[in-house]
Amino acid sequence: MTNSVHISVRSLVEYVYRRGSIESGFRTNTTLTEGTKAHQKIQKQYGERDQHEVYVSTEIHHGGLVFVIDGRCDGLLMDEELGITTVDEIKSTSSDITLIAEDTYPVHWAQAKCYAYMIAKDQGLDSVRIQLTYMHVETEETKRFAVEASFEELKQFVLDVVENYFPYAQTRKEHEERRNQSIKALPFPFEAYREGQRKLVGAVYKTITEGHKLFAKAPTGIGKTMSTLYPSVKAIGEGLLQRIFYLTAKTITRTAAEEAYSLLRGKGLVLQFVTITAKDKVCFKEEVRCSKEYCEFADGYYDRINEAVLDLLQQESAMTRPVIETYARKHRVCPFEFSLDAAYAADAIICDYNYVFDPRVNLKRLFEEQKRKTALLVDEAHNLLDRAREMYSSTINKSNYLNVQREFKGVSIELHDAAKAINQHLITVRKQAGERNMQVEEGLPEELIALLEVFISQAERELVAQRATPSSPLLLDTYFGAQNFVRIAKLYDERYVTFVECEKSEVIVKLFCLDPSHLLRQVGKGYRSQVFFSATLSPLSYFMDTLGAGEDDYSVSVPSPFSKEQLEVMVQPISTRYQDRERSREPIAQAIYQLVTNRSGNYLVFFPSYAYMSSVYEAFTDLVGVDLDARESGLKVLVQQTHMSETEREGFLTEFAANREETLIGFAVMGGIFSEGIDLVGDRLTGVAVVGVGLPQLGPERNILKTYVDRHGKNGYEYAYVFPGMNKVQQAGGRLIRSETDRGVLLLIDDRYLQPLYQRLLPEEWRDYTVLPRR
């Protein structure tokens, strides 16, 4: 074990000097670009002999550890006449600069003093002048504070900072030593590899070793979670990685990752993982309102957080939601922010895609040097494409600005006028759309962006003024929406369109990202490796193209470990096309009835929409002719509802018990909560029927996407409709065979399954099917 601790000046002082409360929902959002511009403007004023962006580093020995501390000093100013060297630390702000006093931000002084110590040590200086320069990003007004310190004072200051950081560093170092030793001795947690599993494990390890991306189509039952986690953990032991992100789209796949880590820990692994749960789910208060006035867990959060994190790390390995909540209550800290702070220290993080890929919520304190030792494991990666389009698109609504205009009439002239200008602009847009009610433009709405920037500026002033009292929820939401719209506008290029929809008095403007592949590629650049895996990553070429694969990246397709005898596949050729749906409802109901009466058990029937499901359900009840909840029918039918709570979902799945007396039929929707990520092993599921080929509903956004792909020389209909649809079909059908002992029947209801295009997209193990007589 090396006894060195590498840390940046900024990370060091932020750990030691963080104080105070979590602010209210509003924080002024000076962007990185604006901050860089402010730095450059100040640095242009430097003299010829002055330097900027000076790299500095030092080593501090303390408690048996060597702290290697480095960073970049914004400015090093030389006054040869007076013989004074000044270290200048520049900070940009959107807040009222007149409110900043000399002692407002101790963390800024701490950062500057660390740089000053390193400069003084390198240059043999007895004393150094330390200057803080604040610049307002809009007005360019500046404010400066300066002090002089001797080398001995600076040395003692830095030693004190390191001493305060030492308990945390020592805890991490001791853990890393135990972790690495445990990994070296860690066996594969099962007696033998399943068929194809060793191939996937090897592909993942090779990908991490060589620093590439891997796109893996690995069928259900192969053990994808363990096949990706085990080689990644081994890579930590080899020093290739320091951290693993296990990214998911659904809560249930997070549970699978937690169970896999627990299994490895049972085999001797010493590893700390954190599960990040969404703020609205984990919040202790009735209303999610992050202000010290409302929430005792936000009040003084930063005064208590270091002790809380240290306690957690010293006591726990599996930092799941219940564990996070227990320690959050013990230390009186916000459980959501606590999980984020713990994540920066953990070896592995289980979380939603957003925390890496979404520019609004990603973990911004994960520095580039940490990313280079981090692997991303993207589970159920077929979900990432649509999620990415959503992350990199942005929408604003006219009604929000009209309501802000009304709320602030007579309260704030500037804010009222800024909101009114946007409302008036969108009225003009509605008139331009005319009777079409929608329009698509290939260009950024520059005038709207300019108006939004004015609104953001005025909203910030109002929100700063409101900080002492609860802010206007409407203004806060509208402000964040405008911020995101302007942020996404900076990403806008030929892969975007501006989409306008008008409905009565409402006007919706959307910056619609058609192709997020380059943005996903850009976000992933700093990480050592990325593994995208799913049972339905098919066709692989489509997903590699849309998820940002490079020329040097790998793909692997692992065959199903199950025998063909385990699955009986039948195709019922009935047209489920939209124009045929009314006359198809009775034949489909008959096909379902025939399926479930041939063999008793538990069945799931998946439909392309709630409306179609309801229509067939009515036909099915008419056909059976009895109360389906009555015991004497021998049948029980459950129907997925549009909005189901977690308790209702669990109740639905609990009904799928083995050895039921009556046959159970669950009517559900493709692409919904029951069509992926659920495991009904053995007799809990006897058969699955899939109605239709899953095509997304015809609509303007899908048609825009189709046109875009066509224009780039690919088949737009397949990209926009067929591939996403058949992915849903594969997910739904994949609920059936989950283990080596499962048996079941799969009924595909649609005549298009007999066409070559759709046959080609069926999994290999589904292609040996029986065609039933037409109804």
Beta strands, then each sheet from edge to edge (+ up, - down):
strand 1: 4-8
strand 2: 51-62
strand 3: 65-79
strand 4: 84-93
strand 5: 127-136
strand 6: 142-150
strand 7: 213-217
strand 8: 243-248
strand 9: 273-275
strand 10: 318-319
strand 11: 348-352
strand 12: 374-378
strand 13: 394-397
strand 14: 438-441
strand 15: 496-503
strand 16: 506-513
strand 17: 529-534
strand 18: 554-557
strand 19: 567-572
strand 20: 602-607
strand 21: 635-639
strand 22: 663-669
strand 23: 687-691
strand 24: 744-749
strand 25: 770-771
sheet 1: 1+ 3+ 2-
sheet 2: 1+ 3+ 4- 5- 6+
sheet 3: 10+ 9+ 11+ 8+ 12+ 17+ 7+ 18+
sheet 4: 13+ 16- 15+ 14-
sheet 5: 21+ 22+ 20+ 23+ 24+ 19+ 25+
end
